[in-house]
Structures are given as structure tokens and as C-alpha cells.
Amino acid sequence: MATKVVMEALSPTMEEGRLVRWLKPEGASVANGETLAEVETDKAIMELVARGDGVLRRQLVAEGATAPVGTLLGVIAAANEDIAALVGGATPVSASAAPTAQSPAPAVAPAPAAVAPVSTPATVAPVTTTAPEHETAASDGGRVRSSPLARRLAAERGLDLHAIAGSGPNGRVVKRDLDATAAPAAAAVTSVPVAAAVPVRAGTEYTDIALTQIRRTIARRLAESIGPVPTFYLTAELDVERVSEMRKAMAELGDDYKVSVNDIVLKATATALAQHPEVNAHWLGDRIRQFARVHLGVAVAIDEGLITPVVFDADTKRLRDIAREVRELATRAKARRLKAEEYTGSTFSVSNLGMFGIDQFTAIINPPEAGILAIGAIEAKPVVVGESVVVRRRMRVTMSCDHRVIDGATGAKFLATLRRLIENPLLLVY
């Protein structure tokens, strides 16, 4: 019996994917569970596996092409099986042409995921979808095809799905359609989902860089944050002299005990969050969810932007365990090899630009999280200690707070706890 190969939702927020490359050619034997292709999702490059045994009879989507979730990519069947009924209505999708010229992208702001211009993805050629249609009942007895995410967002934003034209498979309403309805001005900008840069022709004055899947998601996610979320900022300057001394002492014990300042800040942040569940929280529209466990998102810079892998139960882990885990996650993030469960589920996030010499910055909250901590560079400064002026190493941190969840005094108390932990780092190993 023939098996359809479809564009699967390989991450929780994925609505479309780019087929990076086929790992099996047409005519190759395929076993159930064997890797067929690599797909670029909105977060990473993932493996697409076969769901049946047989021969890969047809490839309907070319390498480099982008297609919505549910799109028929290929067919696995016996060598002599008739597959005409499966592929007859499908339109092969080729790699997209170069994008049309646009104005250069605006400068981006530091964030857990950097801001890019909001755009509406160009639609791909019509194809047959094999995924079950998601429908919403209408008051007149009709049905509106829509994705679960689109239905939830429509309810939150008070939008009528019947009044929105769907651009998904078979006219299904997807999230980008709601975004275009909510912000029609942004919908005027279009792009083609190709990862490579467009070559500069002689005489042109600029280069257009087409959006990758991750950059497209970054733009969409942060547009949801900076506008709707009522954000305020709290900045504190912390003394890290003892942190530096503790790092040096640990390094003298051997390589197994080497940790970075960032590792210590992560441990201190997680410990403070465990003591302040009102900050370790999500805004869910009709309620606030406070978490008993601390899952810390750590912003990691990659070529396409930033991604936030998660250190789960960070408050319960030892410093050197956090150091090792962060290094491993960062390595896989830069190779685009993170699994979906490794970059989802954070309860709070931290973004550090101190290593780039940035003294202070504000990071953009990653909804539904209620806050994010931005870490600046360490700088030696003259400060008053007692009645003397001495040189001490200092570091500025800025907390972005969703005012719907975190009040000013709440955020200040959290930062006071963080200050106590960082300025007395032996508390982190007690």
C-alpha cells in the first residue's frame, strides 16, 4: 500500500518548511523510520523520516523549495504499484525564483531573537495536501478550514475567521492570514522563502537577503511581543568582584570545574526565579500561570538570528552541569541540530551581549514569558566602599517586564534577590 510523504510539523510553531535536500533519490528502497530528507523549520534543520516501506517512487517538491505543512512531498510505494491517483492532482513545487528587489532591512534591536521586517510569505504553487483539514464551525452551519493556532489567535484577537481569506492548503486559514488582517500595512511587504543571498548584479546599489525560515519566525514572534506587550524595564548594576574570584578559584581545581561568568549568572537567575514564582510566569490571556519549576531559555546567536535553547530545572543543577549543558546546546544550535524539545518550554529567558562589549541593552520578551534578563559587559569602575574609593568589577543587567504579570515592585524584589546571589556567589554552591 502506498505511503504519502508529507511536510510534517517538525516544531510546535511550524506552519511551513523548506526542503533542504533529499537524502534518498527517486527509485531508492526505503524502510519505515529511515531518513528521507532534511527540512528547515522555523528553528532548526530536522530529519524527515519515512512512514512506510517500499520504493521512493516520486519526489514532488524540489530541494530548496518551501511548502506549507501538509503538502505532499513524495510517494513511497511498491515498485509496480499504481500511484497515479495520489500524484495526479499534485503540482510539483520547484525551488523559488530570486526575490524581487526590496528596500534594505532596518537595523535590528538586541533580543532573544533579533527583529526583522515583518513580511507576508509568498504563496507556493498549488499542491495537493494530505493532512486532515482543521475546521471551525460557523454560526450558519458552514465550516471554515483553519489551523489550531489560527483559531486560538482569532479568539484572542476577536477576529472572525469567516472574514479572512486563507492562504494555506485548500484555502485553510493559518497564522500569517491573521497577522495580515491585524496589521494590513505589514502585509504589503512580501518575500520569497529562499535561504541564500541574491547575487549583486553590476550597477546595483544593494543586496536583497531573502528570509530563512528562522528569520521569518523571529520577525513574526517579536512583532507579537513589542506591540501588544506593555513592557517596562528595570536596570541594576551589580558587583561581580567575588564572581570573578570564585571563577578563578574553580578553574585552579581543573578543567572540569571551569565555568564562565554567564554560567554563574544563569545559575543565580534560576535560583532567584525559584524564590519568585510571580516572575517565573506566563501570560495566557485569561490567566497568569506561575511555574514551580525553572526552565531557563538561553539566547544563542546563530548565522540566521538567535535561538533560545532551554536548560530545564536550571535551579536544581550544579554550576558545572549548567556550564556543560549550555556549551552542548550552543554547539548544536549553531549547527541547526537542536531537537524541538530542546528549544521549547522555557519559563523565563536570559540574553547576554556582554562578550560583545555591550555595556547595557534591553531585550524583547518572548511571549508568553513574562520577562527576560539582558546581561551587559563587565567593566572595572571606581566605586565607594566604606570610606574609600576602590576599583571593582561591575556589570549591568536590565530586566524587561510584562506589566500584565510583573509590577514594578515585584521586578525590583526579584533583582534584589539576584543581586544578593551574584554579589555573594558562594550561596549558589551552598
N, C-alpha and C positions, 0 to 999 in steps of 0.2 A: 504494500500500500504506500502511495506517495506521501512524502512529508514536506510540508511547506517550511521554507526558511524565511523568517520574518525579522524585521528590525524590532528587536526586543527592548523594553525599558530596562536598561542596564544600570540605571541610577534612579533614585527616588524622584528626582525632578526632571528627568529626561523626557523631552517631547519629540526630539528628532536626533538623528545621529549621522555621522559621516563615515562611510565605509572606507577605512584607511587602505586595507589591502585584503584580497582573497588569499587564504593560505592553502586552499585546495582548488585546482583547476577544474574546469568542466570535464566530465568523464572520469574523474578520480573516484575511487571507492571511499566510502565514508562510514565510520562506525558511530553509533549513538554515543554522545558525550565527547566526541573528537572535535577539536577546534577547527572551525571553518574559515573564520575571518577575524580581523581586528576592526573594532568600531570605536571612533572617537565620540565620547559622550560629552555632556556639559562639564565633566570634571576630570576625566581620565581616558586613557585608551584601554578598552576592555576586550576580552575574548568572546566571540560569539560561537557557541557550540552547536553541534548537530543534535536534533531531537529525534533522529531515527537512523536506521541502517539503509545502505544502498549505494547508489551512484549519484554524484552531484551532476544532474542532467542539464540544468540551466542556471546561469547567473544573469539576473535581470537588472542588477544595479552595478554600475562600473566603479572601479576604485577611484576614490576622490569625490564621489557624489554624495550628496546629503539627502536623506529621506525621512519622513515622519515615522514615529513608532507605529508598528502595524503594517508597514509596507512590505510587500512580497519581494524578497531579495533573490530567492532562488528556489529550486525544487530538487529534493532527493527522492529517487525512485529506483525501481529495478531497471536493468539495462534495456529491457524490451517493453516496459510499461508505457501505456499511452498517457501523456501528460498534457495533451492539447487543451483539455477543459480547464486546467489550472493556469496555464500561461497565456491562453488565448486572449483574455481581456486585460492582461497586464501590459503596461507600456514600459519598455526598458528605460532606465534612467542613466544618463551619461554624466560624466564629470561636468560641473557647471562651467560656463564660459567665464572669462575675466569680468570682474565687476565694472560697472560704469563709473566714470570719474566722479569723485565727491570732493568736498572741501576737506582739508586736513582735520584730523580728530582734535578736539580740545584737550588741553592739559588735564591730567588726571590727578585726583586727590588721594593721599595715602589712606588705605583702608584695608580691612581683612581681605577684600577683593577689590582691585582698583577700578575706578569708574571709567566706563567707556561710553560713547554716544549711544543713546537709546535708538534702536532700529527695529524695523519690522522685517523678519526673514522673508526672502523671496521664495515664492512657492515653487516646488519642484514639479516636473512633468507629471500629469495624472497617472496614477498607478492603482492597481487593484490592492485593496487592503484585506488581510485575512484575520485581523484581530477583531474580536467581538465589539460591536458598537455600543458605546455607553450612551444612554438616552435619559432625558429628563421629562417627566410627564407634564403636559401643558393643560391649562385650565379648560381648553376647548377639546380636550381628548386627543390632540395631536402629540407628536413626540419631537424632541429636539436632541439631535446627536451632540454629545458634549463629553469632554474628558472629566474625570473626577475632580481634578484640580480646578478646571474651569467652573464647574458647578459650585465648588466651595468659595472661590473668589467672587463669583457672581452674587452669591448670597451675602458675603461680607460687604461688597460694594453697592448692593442694592440695584444690580443691573438685571435687565430682562433678557434671558438667553434667546427668546424668540425674535428680538430686535437686532440680533448680532449675526452677521454673515460669517459662517465658519470657513476657515481656510485649511482645516485638517482633512484627512482622508474621508472621501464621500461627504464632504461638507460638514464634518464634525467641528464643533466649536472648541477651540483649545485656548490655552492661556494667552497666547500672543494676540488673539482676537479681542479678548477683554482689555488687554493693555492698550490696544489701538483705539478701543472705544473710550477708555478712560482718559487717554492722552492723544487726541487726534493729531495734534501738531507733531508729535514724535513719529507718528505713523508715516509722515511724508518722506522720511529718510529710509531708504532701502539699501539692502546689502545682499551679496551673494555668499553663501556659506562655503567659501574655499579657504583653506588654511594658508596657502602660500602668498607671498607678496607679489604684486603685479609689477612686472618689469617696467622700468622707466624708458619711454621712447625718446629719441633725440629731440631736444627742444622743449620738452615738458618741464614744468616747474615744481612738480610734486610727485609723490608716490602714494598710491592708494594701497592700504593694507586691508585685505578682506578679513572679516571676522571669523575666528575659530569658534568652535562650539563653546569652549570655556569662556571666551571673551564675551560672546553673546549672552551667556547666562550671568556673568558678572554684571553686565550693563542692566539686565532686567532685574536682577535681585537688588542691586543697590538703588535703582530708581524707585523700588518699592520701599526702601528704607529712608532715604534722605528727605523725601517729601512728606509722606504720611506720618512718620515717627516724630513726635515732639521731643527733640533731643536737647539736653543741656550738658555742659562739660565741667568737670572738676579737675583741677591740676594741683599736684603736690610735689615738692622737691624733697627727696629722701637722701639720707646719709648712707652711703654704701661702703664706707671705710671698713667696717667689720666684715661685710660680704667679701671684699677683696682679700682680706686677711685669711678668712676661712677657706676661700678657694685655693690660696697659696699653700696653706697647711694640708689640705686634702690632696693636692697634686703631689706633695712630697711623700705621700703614702704609696704612690704608684699610679700607673695609668688607669687602673680600674676605679680609682676614686676621683679622677679629673672631671670637673663639672664647669659649665660656663655660668656667667652672671645670669644669662637668660634662663638657665635651668633653675637657678635659685629663685628667680622672680616667679617662674611658673609654679614652683612648689609653694612659695609664700602666697601667691594669688589663690591657689586651690585651697590652702589651709584657711585663708580668710573667708573664702566663699562658703566653706563648710560651717563657719561660725555665723554667716549672714545669709541664710537661705532666701531672704527677701531680695537679695541681689542675684542669687543663683536661680533665676526665674525666667519664664517665657510669658509674653503677652499673647493670648489666644483669642482676642476679640471680645468674647463674653465672659472671660475669666482669666485669672493670673495663676499660672502653675509654678509652684515652688518645688525645687528638686532636693531630695535628701542625699543624692549622690552628685559628685562634682565631675563632669566630663568637660575637660578644658580644650577648646579649639585653639590651635597654634598656627598663626598665619605664616605660610611659607611662600616665598617668591619663586615663581617659575617663569619660563620664557613668555607664556601666554597671559600672565597676570599673577594672581595669587590664589592659593587654595588653602583650606584650613583643615588639616588632619586633626584627629581628636586623640587626646590622652585620657582614656577612661579611668574613672576613680583616681584622679591625679592626687587628691588629698591623702590617700592611703598609701601611696607609693614612695619609696625611698628616693633621695636625690639622685643617686647614680642610676637607678632604674628609669627615672624620668629622663635623664641625660641620654641614656642608651636608646630609649624608645623614640625620643624626638629626633635623634640622628637617623634612625632607621626609617621613620616616617618621612622625613625631609628628603632622604635619598630616593625613596620610591615615588614621592610626589614629583620631584624634578624629572624622573624618568617616565612620568604619567602612568605609573603602575599601581596606584592605590586602589584597593577594593572599595566598593561603595560603603561598606560598613565602617571603613577607616576614616571617612571624612563626613559622616553624618552623625547626628545625635549629640552635638555639643550643647552644653547648658550656658556657657559663657566663653568669650574668646579673648586672646591676647595677641597684639601685633607689636613687633619690635623693629624699629628702624635705627636704633642706636648704633648698630655696627656700620651704618652708612654716614655717621656723623651728624644725624638729625637731632638737635637739642630737644625739640618738643613738637608734637603734632597731635591732631585729632583724628581718630579712626571712625569709620562709619559702622554703625551697629548692623549685625547680620540677623535680620528677623527670623524667627520670633524671639531671639535672645533679647534680654533687657539691657545689656551693657557690653562694653568692650574696653579693654585697657590698652592704651598706647604707651610704649616704653621708649624713652629718648636715650641719648648718649650719656656716658659717664664723663664728668668734667671735674678737674681739680679746681677748687674755688677757695678763696679766703673766707672763713666763717668765724663767728664769735663763739668760743667755747669757754664758759665761765667768764673770766675777765680778760681772756687772751684771744688774739686773732691767730688762727692756725689754718693751714691748708688741708682741706678734706675733699674726698671724692664724693660727688653729689650726682644725683640722677633725677630727672623729672618724669613723672608719669601723669597721664591725662586719662580720665575715665569718661567715656561717652555714656550717658544715661537716658533711657527711655522714661520720660516723666510720667507716663501712664502706670509705670511699675515702681520706679525708684524716685523718691523725693530727695530734695537736696540734703536734708539731714541724714537720710538713710545712706546715701552715697558717701557722705562725709565720714560716717561711722565706719563704713567698710574700709575707706582709705586710711583711717586712723589705725585700724587693726593691721592693715597691710604694712603701714609704716613701722609699727611695733615689731612685726615679724622680720622685716628686712633689716632694720637697724639693730636687731638682736637675733641674728640668723641661727644661733645655737638652739633657739626654740624649735627650729624646723627639723632638728635631729634628735630632739628630746624623746 
